[in-house]
């Protein structure tokens, strides 16, 4: 079949695309940034009209919707991406006769938060249409072969040095399911007539506590048992609040809300999966045993938490440097740049201090990080060259004040490179 797939560049969508291709289907990916010939440009935040989707369905036999977001930013809202755009797509399917639709939803109850509630509203709207639809509701999805978003966050928690930081007692129950099995479920749902017009929960076979989930990953990474530190609820809430404010990643209220509620599904989930989709998802232990950990896996898990820490550190450094530049005395400016006219050197110091404060604030709140780090790198190089050439004695300052700029330049280049992947 020729399958139109939304969210194909996302974590789950990528595994679904791979499973569809492995089963012999042709995948037409609807994504914001097309990368190949069989990809179409779309923007689910804006593509809210049925007419927008009609031409994209030419020659399509089935549709799979894997699009989703963990947090709202600007026009990328749950209402648009989880409900508005998918419903426009589903109505277009009904209009042109694309009968088979698979919707990737979310396990849980609407009371668990708007992330789940919006997914379920789309499920209900799809069920009201005259289509051969299947709704799959996965719980916590993971993969030993890759990670992104919430899965990357949890892996980074497992590898923190010295301790496992557990929200409350780490007793939250869940039944994690492998992303590869989610892909297999989508393939089976397209092939099995029995799956039509059904809502199917998609979980792994093993119920475990959150702390056991982290322990399993830590063991897979080859790390020793760590001290387990229980974090009180107010501390976790405050940390999530900071993550919501200072980052754009998965450290957000949606993940915290989902973690606070049981993610185990109904008691007969395994039997339904076997009867409807002929699918028996693997346990976490089995999935981890099937793929040995590589050095790059551990490195990526550690970098996930270090990148925002490095970003905040540079932001605070730039803010501090800017404040010093604004408050420094004329005498101090003259001592630093004795060969320059005092009025010019003082004006330069004030302007540089103001620029440092602006860039530091933008970086702290993760605004245009790539551009900001490029400007920071340019300023740092300019500082180093100007002072190093026109006040060369500062290369010999105690504690290596100017020499440290070499390390900062490399660290800033590293942050810029890693920010591009985040």
N, C-alpha and C positions, 0 to 999 in steps of 0.2 A: 504493500500500500504506500501511497504518497501521503505522508503525515505532516501537517502543519504543527509546529511545536513552539509555544511561547515560553520565555524564560530559559532558553536553551543555553545561555552563557552562565546561568546560576549554578549553585552547587548541585542541587538535585537535578535540574534540567540537563546538565552535562552528562550525568549518569543515565538519565532516561534516553537522551539522544544516542549514546553509545549502545544501549541495549536495543533500541529500535533498529539501528544500523546492523548490529550483529544478527538480528532476526530477519534481515533481508529487506526491511522497509527503507524507503527514501525519505529523508528528513528535510523539511523546509523550515528553517529556523526563523522565527520572527523576533528580532533583537534590536536594541537601540543602536548598536554599532556593528553593521554587517562586516564579516571577515572573509566571506567566500561567495561563490556563485550561487549556492543553494541557501542563501540567507536574505531575508527581506528586512528593510528598515521599518521599525515601528516604535511608537512611544506610548506605552499603556497609560501614561498620565494624561495624554491628550486624545488618544484614539478611542473616543467614547461614543461614536456614532456607528450604527450598523453599516451605513453606506461606505465607511472607511475600510471595512473588512471584506466587503463583497469581492473586489477584484483580487484580493490575496487568496481567495478560496478556489480560484480557477484551477482545475485539475487535481484538487485535493480530495482524498478519500476519507480521512479522519483527522480529528483535531485533538491535541493534548495540551492542556494549559498547566504549565508549571510556574507561572509568574507569581512573584510574591516579594514583599519587603518586610523587614523587621521593625523599621521605624519610619515615621513620616518626615519628609523634608520638602518644604516648598509645595509644589503642585503634586509631588509624589505622595499621595495619600492612600490610606487603606480603601477609602470609598472609591477612588478611581481605579487603582491597580488590582484590588481584590474583587471589586464588584462591577464598577461601571464598564471598564474595557472588556473584561471577560464576558459580561452579559451581552455587550454589543456583538462580540465574536460569536457567542452561542446563537443569538438571534439571526445573525448572518448565515450560520450553518443551517438553521431551520429554513431560511428563505431560499437557499440555493440547493438544498437537498443533501448536504453533508451530514449523514445520519449519525456517524459514530463519534462520540466526544468523551474524552477522559479528563476529569477535573482533579488536580492535585490539591487537596484541601488541607485541613489541620485537625489533629486529634484534640479533643477537649470539649468544653462547654462554652457557650457564648459569654457566660459569667466570668470566664477566665481572662477576658480582656478583648479589646477591639480587634486585635490580630485574628483571634479565632472567630469572633462574632462576625467580622466582615467576610471571612472565608465561608462561613456557614450560610450567610445571606446569599452569596453567589451560588452555593449548592442548591438552596431552595428555589432560586430563580431558574436554574438549569433544570431541576426536576419538573418544573411546570411546563417545560417546552416539549413538543412532540419530537423527541430525539432518542436515539439509543445511547443513553448516557451512563457513565459509571463514575462515581465519586470515590476517590481513595483518600483516606485520612491517616497519613503517617504520623507517628509520634516523633520521638527524638531520632533524627537520622544522622548516621556517622559513616565514615569509610576509613579503612586503614590506608587506602591509596591516595587520599587527598582530603583537604578540609577547606572550609570557608565560613566566614560569618560566625554563627553560634557554635558550630562544631570546632572551629579554630580556637575560639575563646575557651571552650572546655578543655581542649588539649593543652592549651597554655597553662591553665590552672593546674593540670596534672604534673607539669614539669617544673613548677616554681621551686627554687632551691630551698631545701631544708624543711619545708612544711607544706601540708595540704590545707588550704584555707577553705573551710566548709561553711556555707551559708547555714546559719543556725547549727543543726547537728549533722547535716548531710544525710538526713533520713528520708528525703523526698524519694518516692518510688517512681520508677520508670521502666519501660521495656524498649530499649533502643533497637532500631532496625537498620540494617546495612543499606547504604545508598544503592548498591548493586541489586539488592533484593527489591528496592522500590522500582528500579528500572525493569526488573523482571516482572513485577506486578503490572506495570503499565502494558508491557507486551502481551501478557496473558489476558488483561482486560480487553484489549482490542481483538483478541482471537477467540475469546470464550463467549458465546451467546448468553450463557448463564449469568454473566456479570452485568448484563444490560439492566439499567434502571435499578441499580443497587448502590447503597452507600456502604463501603467496606473499610473497616478500620485496618490499619497496616502497622503491625508492631512485630518486634522480635519475640522469640519464645520464652525468654528469660526475664523474670521480674527481679529487679535489683534496686538497691538504694543508690543515691547519688554518690555517696562516698565509695561504694564498691565499683561504680563506673570509673571514677577517677583512679582508684587503686589499679584497676585492670589496665588502664592506659599507661600508668606509671611503670608497671611491670613490663608492658610491651616495649616501652622506651629503654628498658634495661636499667632503670633507676632503682635504688634501694627504697625500702619503706621509709616514709617520712613522718615526722611528727604531725599529728592532725589537730589543727587549731580551729575550734568552733567559733565562728564569728556571730555576734549577737545581731538580731534583726535590725536595730537602728543603724549599726555600722554598715551592714550590707545595703540598706536603703540609701544611706548617704553616699556610699561608693557608687551605686548605680546612678544616683542623681548627678554625681560628678561626670560619670561616663556619658550620660545623656547630654550634658552641657558641653563637655570639652572634646568629645570624640564623635565620629560618625559611624563607629563600628557597632558590634553586637553587644557591648556592655550597656544595656538599655533596659527600660522597664518591661518591654515585651518578654525578653528572656527571663527576667526575674519573675514576672507573673506566671509564665509557663512552668518554671521550675518549682514554684510554690504549690502547684496543683499536680495531682497524680497523673502520670502520663502512661497508663497501663492498658487502657481500653477495656472492652468487655471480656468476661471470662471465657467466652466461646470464640474469641478472635482467631485462634490458631485453627480450630475446626472449620470455620467459615472460609479462611484463606485456602485451606486444603480442598474443601468441597467445591468452592466457586472458581478459584484460579489455579488449582493444582500446585499451590505454592507453599513451601515450608521454609520460611526465613531462617537464616543461620543465627546462632547465638553469638554474642559479642566475643566470647572466648574462641569460638570456631573461626569467626571472621578474622580475628587478630592472628590466630595461628596460621592462617592461610597465606599471610603476607608478612615476612619478617621486617622489622623496623630497620630503616637505613639511617645513616648519619644525617642526611638531609632532612629527614622527618623530625628528628630531635632539634636540629638547628632551626627549622621553621617554627616549631612549637615555642621555642624560647624567644625567638625574635618577635612573635606576635605580641607579647606583653612588653618587650623592650622598646619597640618602635614608638608607642605613645609616650612612654617614659622619657625617651630621648627627645621627642618633640616638646614636651612640657619643660624639660631641662633647658633646651635652647630658648624657649619662649621666656622663661624666667631670667636667663642670662641676658637676653637682649633687653628686657624690661629694666633690669638692674643697671645695665650699661647705659641705657638711655637716660635713666634718672640721674646717674652720675654725670653724664655729659651735660645735662641741663643745669645741674647744681654746681658744677666745678667752678672754681674761682679763676679769675684772670691770671693770677700768679701761677696756679698749677698748669694752666694752658701754656703760659710762657715757658715754664720749666720743661714741658714735654716737647714743644716745638720752638726752641729758642731762635732758630734762623728765620722764622716766618713773622711777618708783621702781626702785632698782637691783635689788632682789630679783626683781621682776616681769620686768624687762628681761632679766636673766640667765637666768631660767627659760625665758622665751620663746626666747632665743637657743639654749639647749640643746635644747629640744623641736624647734625649727625645724631645727637641725643634724641631729638624729636622723631627722626626717622626710625631709630632703634625702638622707641616706645611703640610706635604704630605697628611696626613689623612684629614685635614681640607679642602684642595684643592679638593681632591677626593669627599668628601661629598658635597661641594659647587656645583660641577658640576654633582652630582647624578651618580657617577660612582661606581658600585658594592656596593650599599648602605648597604646591609645586612652584607657583609663582613667587610666593613669599620666601621660600628657601633659596630660590635662584637669586633674589635681590639680596638676601642675607649673605650669600656666598660672594656676590659682587662687592658688597660693602666690606666684608672681612678681608678680601684680597686687596681692596683699595687701602684699608687701614694698614695692613701689613707692609705693602709696598711703600706707601707714603712715609710711614714712620721709619721703616727699615732703611730707606734711602736718605731721607732728609734729617733723620735723628737716629743715626746708626748706633749710637751709644746704648740705645734701649735693647739691643740684642744681648747686652751683657748685664741687664738689670737682674737684681737678686730674684730668685724664685722663677726666673725665665718667663716673665710676663709676655714678651713678644714671641718668644719661642713656642709658647703654648698655642699660639694661633695656628701653627702648622698642624697640630693635633685637631684643633677645632675645624679647620678647613676639611680635613679628611672625614671627621665625624659628620659634618654638615652634608658633605657629598653622599655619605652613607645614608643619612636620613632622607635626603632627596630621592635616592634610588629606591629605598624601601617604601617611601610614601607613594611612589608610583604603582606599587603592587598592592597596597593596602585597600 
